[in-house]
């Protein structure tokens, strides 16, 4: 009898060699531990907020996630190295608000748990690994990368000192108005190809679409662009005007912007950040422009970077987060499928706290349209 087809996640080839995976693991976990160890006394206590997590809980969760998938292969019947870890750190079953009610182990216990789990993975990588092990190790590393980025925007929200240096920063635009790049009508391939290495399930699979001709800005909307909108008579006269970004303030006629725990001079030509999808859309309406859809932004971002200017922010699109044709969940089923409910928008690109290994044009980020705590911005298309 013919063998049943292999699950998709076993076909994400080629995978990096063990030495590279080991270096990635050291890199991301060292960064996480340094973030936790640099916290000041009391920083671990944060008020309940839908956009935050208790920092120690978040650390315990990402270690648990690594152990659960890499060493327990997603089986609760396989015991954890930490007593009650499934009850403490499984985000799929613990309501967000309940994370504040959990008695999280102290930091020294969490650090020891983390060290033991990571040592097991280092030992695994010292040997030959199979396709399933390679998949779960990459999943755990990229998951931890995302949580390191989440620490950055949590620290920004809380006004804590920067947790680590950004991986990159945007080149400041000139004072010239943004020019628009014309793309003629074309057939484009959307999504990830088979045999293209590790992917997330919401990228499955590559498919062709016909994209109508469009014109997209070569640079993101800047602080000065957005300030003009905020101060415009049209916005000011609105019954529900868009307010200035949450990390701006005006003192004696001078604007400042907060970056973590520091108030800095207002940078006119820096890409505006911490803007919600809803407010980005209102800006576009005022300018008589529109947001790009995810296919248009993907096409732009697949071009050479000297042809367009990256913002080093996650960029909003007009596309609701939805499955591509032929979607199927991978083992971590809660990564994508629960969020295909029409209440999330796709963002493309990367932020300054996104490591290089997660920066690719096929990656699909997603957030609720009111969120603006992450490092996000937007660019526009002509109507």
N, C-alpha and C positions, 0 to 999 in steps of 0.2 A: 504494500500500500504506500502511496506517496506520503512523504512527511508533511505535516501541517506547516504553513508559512511561518517564518519567524516574526515575532512581534517587532513593530517598527523600531523601538528603542535599541534593539540589538543590531540594527542595520545602519546606525549613525557612524559611518566610517568615512575616511580614516580617523582614528582617534590619536591624540598626541601620545608620544612614548612615555614610559613610566617616569623617566628623569624629569621631563617637562611638567608632567602632572604633579610630581613631588615638589618642584620649585614653585608652582602655582599655589599649592596647598600651604607651603611655608610662608609664602608672600601674603596670602589673604588671611591666614590665621594669626600671623605675627601682627598684622595691622589691627585685627579685632582685639587681640589681647592688649595691645598698646593703648587703644582707645579706652578700654575698661580700666586699665591700670593708671591712666592719667586723669581719671575722674576725680574731682575734688570732693571732700566729705560732704554728703548731703545731695550731691548731684544725682544719686540713684533714686531719690524720692521725687517723683513727678506727679502732678495732678492728673486725674482721669481725663483723657481727651481722646476723641475718636481718631486723631491723626498721630497719636503717640503710642508707645509701648513702655512699660517699666524697663529701664535699660538692662537690669540683671536678668529679667525674664527673657528679654530678646536674646541675650547672650546664651542663656540656657537653651532656648529654643533652637538656635542655629547649630549648637553642638548636638542636641538631641536629633535634629533633622539629619545631620551627617551620619550619626551612628545608626539611626533607624533605617536609612536607605543603603548605606555602604556596607554595614556589618550585620544588620538584621534583615536586610532585603525586604523591608516593608512589612515584616511579620511581628505583630504584638506578642505572639507566643514565644518569640526569642527574647530572652531577658536583656535588659539594659545594664550598663555598668553602674548606673545611678538609680537607687531605689525610687520607685514611683515616678520615674521620668516621663512615662506616657501620660500620667495624670497631671503633671506639672507643665509640660511644654509642647503638647500636640496642639498646634493652632487650629487644626481641622475640627476639634471637638471642644475647645475651650473658647467660650464667648469672649469677645474683646474686652468688655468691661470686667469680666471675672479675673483677668490677668492681674488686676490690682489686689484681688482678695486672696490670691495664692500666697502661701508662705514659701517664698523663693529661698533656696539655700544661700548662705553667704558667699561672697565673691571668691574666697579661697577654695571653697568646695567646688564651685563652678569651674574655676581655673584648673583644678586637679582633674575633674571630669573631662574637661576639654583636652587636657594634655594626654590623658589615657586613650581617649578616642582617636586623637590625631596620631599618636604613636602606633596604634593598630593599623592605621592607613599607611603610614610610612613603611611599616613592615610588609604590608600587602604590596606596595609599590616596589619593594626590593626584589620581588619575584615577578614572574610572568603573569600578566592579568588577562582575563578574557573580555569579550565584548560587553557583557553585562556589568562586570566590575568597572570597566572603563567608563561606561555610561553613568553609573551611579556616582562615581568619584567626580566626574565633571559636573553632574547635577548639584552635588553638595558644594563644590568649589564656587560655582556660579551663584548658587543660592546665598552663600556667605558673602560673595562680592556685593550682591544686592543689599544684604543687611548692613554691610559696611557703608554703602551709600545711604541707606536709611538712617544710620547713626548721624551722618553729616546733616541731613535735613532735619532730623530731630534736634540736633544741637543748634541749628539755625533757629528753629522754632523757639527753643528754650533760652536763647541768648547766651549759650555756653561758648567758651573759647573753641576755635576750630579744632575738630578732633584729629585731623591729619591734613597734609598738604594736598591741594587738588592735583589730579593727574594732568590737567591741561587747563588753559584759560583762553577765552575768545580774544582774537585780535580785534582791537577797537576799530570800528568803522570810521570813515571820514565824515566830514560834515555835509557831504553831498547826499542828495536824496537817493534812496535805494533804486537801483536799476532792476529791470525785469528781464528774465531769461525766457525766450520763447521756445517751446517744444511743440513741434507739429503733431498732428494726429499720428499715433503709432501703436503697434501691437507691442505690449510689454509683458515680461514674465514676472509674476508676483509670487512671493513665497519662496520657500527653500527647495532646492533640488535634492533628489536622493543622492546618496554617496557624497554629500557635501560636508560631512563631519557632524558634530553635535548640533542639534537644534532643539527648540522648545516646541511643544505639540501644536501651539497656535500658529506656527509657521507652515504646517503641512497643508497641502503640498504645492509645489510650484505649478502655476497655471497661467495661461495666456488671457489677457484682456485687451480690448481696444480702448485706448485712452484718448479722449478728445484733445484737440490742440489746447494749450494753456500757456499762461505767462506767470512765472513765479519769481518772487523777489530774491535777488542773489544774497541778501543779508537779512537778518532778523530785525524785527521792530526794535528800535532803540529806546533808551530812557527819554530822550528829547521828543521823539515821536509820540510816546505814550503820554508824556506830560502835556503836550499840546492838546491831546484828546481830553485829559482830565480837566484842564482849565478852560476848555472851549465853552462858549455860551450855550451851545446845544446841550452838552452834558450837564452843565451847572443848572440849567433850567428844567432838567428832567425831574419828575417827581421822585425817581429812585436813581440818583446819579451814581455813576461808578466812582468809587473813592480811590484815593492814591494807593499804590501797593502797600502791603502791610508793613514793609520794612523801610518805608520812606517817612521822613518828617521834615517840616518846614519851620525854621527858626529865624526870626528877624529878616524874613524875605529870602532866606537861603535854604535850598533843599539839601538834605543829607540822606544817605542810605545805610542801613545796618547790615553788616556782614559778620555773622556770629555775634560776638560781644563787643564789636567796635562800630562806632558811627564814623563813616567815611565821607569824604567830599563826593558830591553828586557827579557821576561820570555821564555826561550827556550822550556819548556815542556808544556806550556799552549796551549790549542787548538787554532789554528789560526782562527781569526775571520775577518769579513768584506771582505769575498772572494766571488766574483760573481760565478754563475754557470759556465759561460764560462771559467773562469780561473781555477776553480776546475777541469773541464773536461780536460783542457790542462795539469794540474798537473798529472792527472791519466794517460793520454797518455804517458807522460814522464816516469812515474814509471812502465808503462805496467800493469796498474791496471784499474779499472772502478768504477764509482759511483754505489751505490746500487739503485735498483728501490724502489718505495714506499712500495711495498709488503714485500720486504726483510728487509727494515728498520723497518717497522711496526712489523714484527715478532721478530726482535732483541729487539725492545723496549718493547715488551710484556713480555720479560723474566725478571727474578729477577735481580735487579740492581747490585747485587754482581757478576753477571755473565758477565757484560759488564760495560763500563764506560761512563756515560752520559757526554756530552760536555757542557750542559747548553747553547747551541746555537741551533738555527734552522738549520737543516742539509739538504743540497741539495740532491735531488734524480734525477735519470735519467728519471723519469716519467713526461710527460706533464700533466698539470692539465686538466682533462677530467671527464665527468660524469660517475658514476657507472651505471650498468644496472638498469633500473627502476627509474632513477632520475626524480624528479619533484621539481619545485621551491616551497619554502615556501613563506609566505606573503612578506618578504623583498626579492623580486625577484632579486635585483641587487647584492646580496651577492656573488653568484656563477656563474649564467648562462652567464652573459656578458663576462666572462673570459675564457670560454671554447672554445677559438679560436686557440689553439695551440701555443700561444705566452707566456705562463707561465709555470713554473716548480713547481712541488710539493716539499715542504719541510716538514719534520717531526720532532717531538720532541717538544722542547720548548726553549726559551731563558731565560737568567737570570732575565729578567724583565717581564716574563710571570707569573702571579699568579698561585698558585697551582690548583685552580679550573678549569683552562684551560689546564692543563697538562694531556693528555691521549693519548694512542697509536692510537686511531682512528682519531684524529684531523688532518685535512689537511690544511696546510698553502700553500700559493702560491705567487710567485713573478716573474717578468720578469727576464730573465737570466742574464741581465747586472747589476741588482741591487746588491749592496753590502753594503748599508748604514745601514741595519738592522743587528742585532747581529746574524750572520750566519756563519757556518763553514761546514765541510763535513768529512765523513769517506769513506773508500774504500772497494772494493771487489776484490778478485783475479779473473783473467780472466779464 
